Amino acid sequence: MQCPNCGSTHIRKNGKNRDKQNHICVACGRQFIQDYAPTPSGYSDEVKALCLRMYVNGSGFRAIERVTGVHHTTVITWVKLVGQNLPDAYDPDQAPQVGELDELETFIASKKTKSGFGQP
Ligand SMILES: [Zn+2]
């Protein structure tokens, strides 16, 4: 396990929070829970983009998991992040803090053009 802040592996247990094991980084003092993952790491942007593309093309989360190997809860997290970061009306003054915004906009646009895709 690594500190999500500094990457140190010098981690100590720090009690429990809502039934989840809490940890503290000895190096920088950052506290986090074991499955803490605001931006799930370990997957490249390409894998993330692939999962999101599969989602907007009608694949279920478990199908995405089977194809990409990414756990479906991780994919759900990404989809939720996309929804939060892309308001209906794009406001440059409130640009979301995501590096892959262009890519996300592309697939949201494709979702709109393909509305009804897979539906009777
Ligand atoms: Zn740290």
Backbone and ligand atoms as CSV (ligand in chain L), in Angstrom:
chain,resi,resn,atom,element,x,y,z
A,1,MET,N,N,0.847,-1.195,0.000
A,1,MET,CA,C,0.000,0.000,0.000
A,1,MET,C,C,0.885,1.248,0.000
A,2,GLN,N,N,0.437,2.254,-0.717
A,2,GLN,CA,C,1.187,3.491,-0.817
A,2,GLN,C,C,0.344,4.668,-0.362
A,3,CYS,N,N,1.015,5.694,0.110
A,3,CYS,CA,C,0.340,6.948,0.434
A,3,CYS,C,C,-0.162,7.584,-0.858
A,4,PRO,N,N,-1.466,7.968,-0.916
A,4,PRO,CA,C,-1.986,8.579,-2.143
A,4,PRO,C,C,-1.432,9.977,-2.370
A,5,ASN,N,N,-0.819,10.534,-1.328
A,5,ASN,CA,C,-0.311,11.905,-1.415
A,5,ASN,C,C,1.136,11.941,-1.879
A,6,CYS,N,N,1.994,11.149,-1.222
A,6,CYS,CA,C,3.418,11.243,-1.520
A,6,CYS,C,C,3.999,9.946,-2.052
A,7,GLY,N,N,3.208,8.856,-2.019
A,7,GLY,CA,C,3.690,7.601,-2.570
A,7,GLY,C,C,4.537,6.782,-1.614
A,8,SER,N,N,4.724,7.286,-0.419
A,8,SER,CA,C,5.510,6.539,0.559
A,8,SER,C,C,4.799,5.248,0.943
A,9,THR,N,N,5.585,4.222,1.223
A,9,THR,CA,C,5.004,2.966,1.698
A,9,THR,C,C,5.139,2.851,3.212
A,10,HIS,N,N,5.581,3.905,3.845
A,10,HIS,CA,C,5.718,3.924,5.299
A,10,HIS,C,C,4.368,4.337,5.903
A,11,ILE,N,N,3.478,3.337,6.048
A,11,ILE,CA,C,2.099,3.589,6.443
A,11,ILE,C,C,1.832,2.952,7.810
A,12,ARG,N,N,1.078,3.645,8.628
A,12,ARG,CA,C,0.653,3.081,9.908
A,12,ARG,C,C,-0.863,3.059,9.974
A,13,LYS,N,N,-1.386,2.046,10.693
A,13,LYS,CA,C,-2.828,2.025,10.938
A,13,LYS,C,C,-3.192,3.172,11.880
A,14,ASN,N,N,-4.373,3.724,11.640
A,14,ASN,CA,C,-4.763,4.912,12.397
A,14,ASN,C,C,-6.235,4.812,12.787
A,15,GLY,N,N,-6.615,3.671,13.381
A,15,GLY,CA,C,-7.987,3.505,13.822
A,15,GLY,C,C,-8.926,3.206,12.675
A,16,LYS,N,N,-10.240,3.218,12.969
A,16,LYS,CA,C,-11.223,2.897,11.945
A,16,LYS,C,C,-12.187,4.053,11.784
A,17,ASN,N,N,-12.633,4.212,10.573
A,17,ASN,CA,C,-13.586,5.255,10.243
A,17,ASN,C,C,-14.714,4.629,9.443
A,18,ARG,N,N,-15.906,4.599,10.024
A,18,ARG,CA,C,-17.068,3.995,9.352
A,18,ARG,C,C,-16.743,2.588,8.874
A,19,ASP,N,N,-16.205,1.775,9.783
A,19,ASP,CA,C,-15.912,0.367,9.503
A,19,ASP,C,C,-14.800,0.177,8.473
A,20,LYS,N,N,-14.138,1.249,8.100
A,20,LYS,CA,C,-13.029,1.086,7.174
A,20,LYS,C,C,-11.720,1.402,7.901
A,21,GLN,N,N,-10.732,0.593,7.605
A,21,GLN,CA,C,-9.443,0.797,8.255
A,21,GLN,C,C,-8.840,2.123,7.810
A,22,ASN,N,N,-8.538,2.941,8.785
A,22,ASN,CA,C,-7.916,4.227,8.499
A,22,ASN,C,C,-6.400,4.083,8.588
A,23,HIS,N,N,-5.695,4.786,7.738
A,23,HIS,CA,C,-4.237,4.729,7.747
A,23,HIS,C,C,-3.680,6.141,7.765
A,24,ILE,N,N,-2.455,6.238,8.226
A,24,ILE,CA,C,-1.781,7.529,8.200
A,24,ILE,C,C,-0.388,7.334,7.620
A,25,CYS,N,N,-0.001,8.259,6.772
A,25,CYS,CA,C,1.336,8.205,6.176
A,25,CYS,C,C,2.330,8.804,7.158
A,26,VAL,N,N,3.335,8.023,7.488
A,26,VAL,CA,C,4.340,8.511,8.423
A,26,VAL,C,C,5.170,9.616,7.777
A,27,ALA,N,N,5.341,9.526,6.480
A,27,ALA,CA,C,6.208,10.482,5.786
A,27,ALA,C,C,5.599,11.880,5.732
A,28,CYS,N,N,4.298,11.974,5.375
A,28,CYS,CA,C,3.724,13.298,5.161
A,28,CYS,C,C,2.529,13.578,6.063
A,29,GLY,N,N,2.073,12.563,6.804
A,29,GLY,CA,C,0.972,12.801,7.735
A,29,GLY,C,C,-0.400,12.689,7.107
A,30,ARG,N,N,-0.489,12.363,5.823
A,30,ARG,CA,C,-1.760,12.233,5.135
A,30,ARG,C,C,-2.530,11.037,5.702
A,31,GLN,N,N,-3.809,11.250,6.016
A,31,GLN,CA,C,-4.647,10.152,6.483
A,31,GLN,C,C,-5.524,9.673,5.332
A,32,PHE,N,N,-5.729,8.382,5.267
A,32,PHE,CA,C,-6.555,7.832,4.189
A,32,PHE,C,C,-7.035,6.449,4.588
A,33,ILE,N,N,-8.125,6.018,3.946
A,33,ILE,CA,C,-8.626,4.675,4.192
A,33,ILE,C,C,-8.060,3.742,3.142
A,34,GLN,N,N,-8.191,2.459,3.416
A,34,GLN,CA,C,-7.461,1.483,2.612
A,34,GLN,C,C,-7.844,1.538,1.138
A,35,ASP,N,N,-9.142,1.723,0.872
A,35,ASP,CA,C,-9.560,1.726,-0.526
A,35,ASP,C,C,-9.771,3.151,-1.034
A,36,TYR,N,N,-9.100,4.082,-0.395
A,36,TYR,CA,C,-9.191,5.470,-0.816
A,36,TYR,C,C,-8.724,5.611,-2.253
A,37,ALA,N,N,-9.577,6.158,-3.099
A,37,ALA,CA,C,-9.205,6.279,-4.507
A,37,ALA,C,C,-9.990,7.386,-5.183
A,38,PRO,N,N,-9.622,8.642,-4.974
A,38,PRO,CA,C,-10.331,9.748,-5.621
A,38,PRO,C,C,-10.135,9.701,-7.132
A,39,THR,N,N,-8.948,9.392,-7.557
A,39,THR,CA,C,-8.683,9.131,-8.964
A,39,THR,C,C,-7.981,7.778,-9.007
A,40,PRO,N,N,-8.766,6.737,-9.196
A,40,PRO,CA,C,-8.203,5.389,-9.081
A,40,PRO,C,C,-6.905,5.254,-9.867
A,41,SER,N,N,-5.875,4.886,-9.173
A,41,SER,CA,C,-4.578,4.785,-9.832
A,41,SER,C,C,-4.348,3.345,-10.293
A,42,GLY,N,N,-3.308,3.141,-11.029
A,42,GLY,CA,C,-2.999,1.808,-11.511
A,42,GLY,C,C,-3.547,1.572,-12.904
A,43,TYR,N,N,-4.401,2.459,-13.374
A,43,TYR,CA,C,-4.925,2.324,-14.727
A,43,TYR,C,C,-4.492,3.533,-15.550
A,44,SER,N,N,-4.134,3.283,-16.777
A,44,SER,CA,C,-3.726,4.377,-17.644
A,44,SER,C,C,-4.959,5.139,-18.128
A,45,ASP,N,N,-4.715,6.326,-18.631
A,45,ASP,CA,C,-5.815,7.108,-19.195
A,45,ASP,C,C,-6.481,6.370,-20.347
A,46,GLU,N,N,-5.679,5.559,-21.069
A,46,GLU,CA,C,-6.253,4.821,-22.191
A,46,GLU,C,C,-7.275,3.790,-21.710
A,47,VAL,N,N,-6.917,3.080,-20.641
A,47,VAL,CA,C,-7.836,2.085,-20.089
A,47,VAL,C,C,-9.090,2.778,-19.576
A,48,LYS,N,N,-8.888,3.890,-18.889
A,48,LYS,CA,C,-10.025,4.643,-18.357
A,48,LYS,C,C,-10.944,5.099,-19.488
A,49,ALA,N,N,-10.324,5.647,-20.545
A,49,ALA,CA,C,-11.113,6.125,-21.676
A,49,ALA,C,C,-11.854,4.976,-22.345
A,50,LEU,N,N,-11.179,3.810,-22.439
A,50,LEU,CA,C,-11.820,2.651,-23.047
A,50,LEU,C,C,-13.058,2.241,-22.242
A,51,CYS,N,N,-12.921,2.205,-20.927
A,51,CYS,CA,C,-14.050,1.828,-20.073
A,51,CYS,C,C,-15.212,2.804,-20.264
A,52,LEU,N,N,-14.875,4.095,-20.319
A,52,LEU,CA,C,-15.930,5.095,-20.458
A,52,LEU,C,C,-16.585,4.999,-21.829
A,53,ARG,N,N,-15.773,4.708,-22.856
A,53,ARG,CA,C,-16.351,4.554,-24.196
A,53,ARG,C,C,-17.278,3.344,-24.241
A,54,MET,N,N,-16.856,2.258,-23.610
A,54,MET,CA,C,-17.716,1.073,-23.586
A,54,MET,C,C,-19.030,1.394,-22.882
A,55,TYR,N,N,-18.916,2.181,-21.793
A,55,TYR,CA,C,-20.120,2.531,-21.035
A,55,TYR,C,C,-21.109,3.308,-21.900
A,56,VAL,N,N,-20.609,4.345,-22.596
A,56,VAL,CA,C,-21.521,5.162,-23.397
A,56,VAL,C,C,-22.008,4.415,-24.635
A,57,ASN,N,N,-21.347,3.317,-24.966
A,57,ASN,CA,C,-21.815,2.509,-26.100
A,57,ASN,C,C,-22.714,1.370,-25.655
A,58,GLY,N,N,-23.126,1.422,-24.411
A,58,GLY,CA,C,-24.159,0.500,-23.968
A,58,GLY,C,C,-23.670,-0.716,-23.198
A,59,SER,N,N,-22.368,-0.812,-22.949
A,59,SER,CA,C,-21.865,-1.953,-22.196
A,59,SER,C,C,-22.196,-1.797,-20.713
A,60,GLY,N,N,-22.560,-2.906,-20.105
A,60,GLY,CA,C,-22.792,-2.884,-18.669
A,60,GLY,C,C,-21.472,-2.839,-17.925
A,61,PHE,N,N,-21.549,-2.444,-16.655
A,61,PHE,CA,C,-20.321,-2.315,-15.879
A,61,PHE,C,C,-19.605,-3.660,-15.749
A,62,ARG,N,N,-20.372,-4.730,-15.596
A,62,ARG,CA,C,-19.732,-6.040,-15.443
A,62,ARG,C,C,-19.147,-6.531,-16.763
A,63,ALA,N,N,-19.768,-6.141,-17.871
A,63,ALA,CA,C,-19.189,-6.477,-19.167
A,63,ALA,C,C,-17.870,-5.741,-19.353
A,64,ILE,N,N,-17.844,-4.487,-18.944
A,64,ILE,CA,C,-16.614,-3.703,-19.034
A,64,ILE,C,C,-15.535,-4.357,-18.171
A,65,GLU,N,N,-15.950,-4.812,-16.984
A,65,GLU,CA,C,-14.988,-5.457,-16.094
A,65,GLU,C,C,-14.401,-6.713,-16.743
A,66,ARG,N,N,-15.269,-7.485,-17.401
A,66,ARG,CA,C,-14.793,-8.718,-18.022
A,66,ARG,C,C,-13.803,-8.425,-19.148
A,67,VAL,N,N,-14.073,-7.370,-19.923
A,67,VAL,CA,C,-13.242,-7.072,-21.089
A,67,VAL,C,C,-11.934,-6.383,-20.685
A,68,THR,N,N,-12.044,-5.414,-19.787
A,68,THR,CA,C,-10.874,-4.582,-19.481
A,68,THR,C,C,-10.142,-5.028,-18.230
A,69,GLY,N,N,-10.820,-5.802,-17.376
A,69,GLY,CA,C,-10.200,-6.207,-16.123
A,69,GLY,C,C,-10.306,-5.158,-15.038
A,70,VAL,N,N,-10.951,-4.037,-15.342
A,70,VAL,CA,C,-11.135,-2.986,-14.354
A,70,VAL,C,C,-12.383,-3.312,-13.533
A,71,HIS,N,N,-12.242,-3.282,-12.208
A,71,HIS,CA,C,-13.379,-3.627,-11.364
A,71,HIS,C,C,-14.549,-2.690,-11.644
A,72,HIS,N,N,-15.755,-3.257,-11.662
A,72,HIS,CA,C,-16.908,-2.451,-12.083
A,72,HIS,C,C,-17.162,-1.260,-11.155
A,73,THR,N,N,-16.810,-1.402,-9.876
A,73,THR,CA,C,-17.015,-0.254,-8.983
A,73,THR,C,C,-16.060,0.889,-9.344
A,74,THR,N,N,-14.887,0.528,-9.857
A,74,THR,CA,C,-13.948,1.565,-10.310
A,74,THR,C,C,-14.523,2.289,-11.524
A,75,VAL,N,N,-15.114,1.522,-12.445
A,75,VAL,CA,C,-15.706,2.132,-13.633
A,75,VAL,C,C,-16.853,3.053,-13.224
A,76,ILE,N,N,-17.674,2.588,-12.270
A,76,ILE,CA,C,-18.794,3.409,-11.795
A,76,ILE,C,C,-18.267,4.719,-11.219
A,77,THR,N,N,-17.162,4.630,-10.467
A,77,THR,CA,C,-16.558,5.838,-9.906
A,77,THR,C,C,-16.162,6.806,-11.007
A,78,TRP,N,N,-15.552,6.277,-12.060
A,78,TRP,CA,C,-15.138,7.141,-13.170
A,78,TRP,C,C,-16.338,7.794,-13.835
A,79,VAL,N,N,-17.393,7.002,-14.045
A,79,VAL,CA,C,-18.582,7.539,-14.698
A,79,VAL,C,C,-19.183,8.667,-13.848
A,80,LYS,N,N,-19.201,8.439,-12.531
A,80,LYS,CA,C,-19.738,9.475,-11.644
A,80,LYS,C,C,-18.885,10.736,-11.702
A,81,LEU,N,N,-17.577,10.549,-11.738
A,81,LEU,CA,C,-16.675,11.694,-11.819
A,81,LEU,C,C,-16.925,12.477,-13.101
A,82,VAL,N,N,-17.134,11.750,-14.183
A,82,VAL,CA,C,-17.403,12.407,-15.460
A,82,VAL,C,C,-18.674,13.244,-15.355
A,83,GLY,N,N,-19.706,12.660,-14.751
A,83,GLY,CA,C,-20.964,13.386,-14.599
A,83,GLY,C,C,-20.803,14.647,-13.777
A,84,GLN,N,N,-19.977,14.557,-12.737
A,84,GLN,CA,C,-19.767,15.721,-11.884
A,84,GLN,C,C,-18.943,16.782,-12.588
A,85,ASN,N,N,-17.995,16.319,-13.396
A,85,ASN,CA,C,-17.054,17.260,-13.997
A,85,ASN,C,C,-17.572,17.883,-15.281
A,86,LEU,N,N,-18.657,17.354,-15.823
A,86,LEU,CA,C,-19.166,17.884,-17.072
A,86,LEU,C,C,-20.608,18.349,-16.911
A,87,PRO,N,N,-20.785,19.589,-16.502
A,87,PRO,CA,C,-22.142,20.124,-16.372
A,87,PRO,C,C,-22.811,20.224,-17.735
A,88,ASP,N,N,-24.157,20.328,-17.727
A,88,ASP,CA,C,-24.882,20.376,-18.991
A,88,ASP,C,C,-24.426,21.560,-19.838
A,89,ALA,N,N,-24.322,22.710,-19.207
A,89,ALA,CA,C,-23.853,23.896,-19.915
A,89,ALA,C,C,-22.388,24.109,-19.553
A,90,TYR,N,N,-21.564,23.993,-20.543
A,90,TYR,CA,C,-20.130,24.135,-20.283
A,90,TYR,C,C,-19.800,25.585,-19.966
A,91,ASP,N,N,-19.199,25.800,-18.812
A,91,ASP,CA,C,-18.816,27.145,-18.394
A,91,ASP,C,C,-17.301,27.179,-18.227
A,92,PRO,N,N,-16.624,27.925,-19.083
A,92,PRO,CA,C,-15.150,27.945,-19.026
A,92,PRO,C,C,-14.643,28.433,-17.670
A,93,ASP,N,N,-15.440,29.252,-16.994
A,93,ASP,CA,C,-15.015,29.756,-15.692
A,93,ASP,C,C,-15.057,28.668,-14.627
A,94,GLN,N,N,-15.764,27.601,-14.909
A,94,GLN,CA,C,-15.839,26.507,-13.948
A,94,GLN,C,C,-15.309,25.223,-14.594
A,95,ALA,N,N,-14.255,25.375,-15.329
A,95,ALA,CA,C,-13.669,24.226,-16.012
A,95,ALA,C,C,-13.257,23.174,-14.996
A,96,PRO,N,N,-13.721,21.964,-15.202
A,96,PRO,CA,C,-13.351,20.897,-14.272
A,96,PRO,C,C,-11.865,20.619,-14.307
A,97,GLN,N,N,-11.378,20.165,-13.161
A,97,GLN,CA,C,-9.938,19.927,-13.035
A,97,GLN,C,C,-9.596,18.527,-13.538
A,98,VAL,N,N,-9.840,18.288,-14.791
A,98,VAL,CA,C,-9.473,16.985,-15.345
A,98,VAL,C,C,-8.623,17.203,-16.576
A,99,GLY,N,N,-7.599,16.408,-16.688
A,99,GLY,CA,C,-6.679,16.572,-17.815
A,99,GLY,C,C,-7.250,16.050,-19.109
A,100,GLU,N,N,-8.155,15.088,-18.979
A,100,GLU,CA,C,-8.652,14.439,-20.180
A,100,GLU,C,C,-9.990,15.012,-20.618
A,101,LEU,N,N,-10.187,16.300,-20.334
A,101,LEU,CA,C,-11.480,16.909,-20.629
A,101,LEU,C,C,-11.854,16.768,-22.097
A,102,ASP,N,N,-10.896,16.991,-22.977
A,102,ASP,CA,C,-11.198,16.906,-24.399
A,102,ASP,C,C,-11.761,15.541,-24.760
A,103,GLU,N,N,-11.113,14.514,-24.207
A,103,GLU,CA,C,-11.547,13.164,-24.503
A,103,GLU,C,C,-12.946,12.913,-23.940
A,104,LEU,N,N,-13.187,13.422,-22.736
A,104,LEU,CA,C,-14.486,13.211,-22.116
A,104,LEU,C,C,-15.575,13.925,-22.910
A,105,GLU,N,N,-15.263,15.136,-23.360
A,105,GLU,CA,C,-16.246,15.872,-24.151
A,105,GLU,C,C,-16.558,15.112,-25.432
A,106,THR,N,N,-15.543,14.500,-26.000
A,106,THR,CA,C,-15.730,13.755,-27.237
A,106,THR,C,C,-16.734,12.634,-27.044
A,107,PHE,N,N,-16.564,11.892,-25.936
A,107,PHE,CA,C,-17.469,10.755,-25.812
A,107,PHE,C,C,-18.839,11.169,-25.299
A,108,ILE,N,N,-18.917,12.284,-24.567
A,108,ILE,CA,C,-20.242,12.783,-24.192
A,108,ILE,C,C,-20.989,13.212,-25.455
A,109,ALA,N,N,-20.275,13.861,-26.365
A,109,ALA,CA,C,-20.883,14.267,-27.632
A,109,ALA,C,C,-21.348,13.041,-28.396
A,110,SER,N,N,-20.516,11.998,-28.370
A,110,SER,CA,C,-20.892,10.788,-29.089
A,110,SER,C,C,-22.083,10.125,-28.440
A,111,LYS,N,N,-22.211,10.302,-27.132
A,111,LYS,CA,C,-23.365,9.738,-26.435
A,111,LYS,C,C,-24.644,10.432,-26.895
A,112,LYS,N,N,-24.527,11.749,-27.088
A,112,LYS,CA,C,-25.716,12.503,-27.508
A,112,LYS,C,C,-26.129,12.110,-28.924
A,113,THR,N,N,-25.146,11.953,-29.829
A,113,THR,CA,C,-25.486,11.615,-31.198
A,113,THR,C,C,-26.032,10.190,-31.290
A,114,LYS,N,N,-25.604,9.364,-30.358
A,114,LYS,CA,C,-26.046,7.971,-30.389
A,114,LYS,C,C,-27.181,7.738,-29.399
A,115,SER,N,N,-27.880,8.773,-29.003
A,115,SER,CA,C,-28.971,8.563,-28.064
A,115,SER,C,C,-29.981,7.599,-28.664
A,116,GLY,N,N,-30.378,6.639,-27.870
A,116,GLY,CA,C,-31.274,5.617,-28.383
A,116,GLY,C,C,-30.527,4.406,-28.903
A,117,PHE,N,N,-29.204,4.519,-28.910
A,117,PHE,CA,C,-28.406,3.377,-29.353
A,117,PHE,C,C,-28.693,2.160,-28.483
A,118,GLY,N,N,-29.035,1.069,-29.110
A,118,GLY,CA,C,-29.289,-0.148,-28.364
A,118,GLY,C,C,-30.696,-0.239,-27.812
A,119,GLN,N,N,-31.450,0.814,-27.995
A,119,GLN,CA,C,-32.826,0.784,-27.497
A,119,GLN,C,C,-33.769,0.395,-28.645
A,120,PRO,N,N,-34.854,-0.253,-28.331
A,120,PRO,CA,C,-35.812,-0.659,-29.378
A,120,PRO,C,C,-36.502,0.555,-30.009
L,1,ZN,ZN,ZN,2.523,10.471,2.397
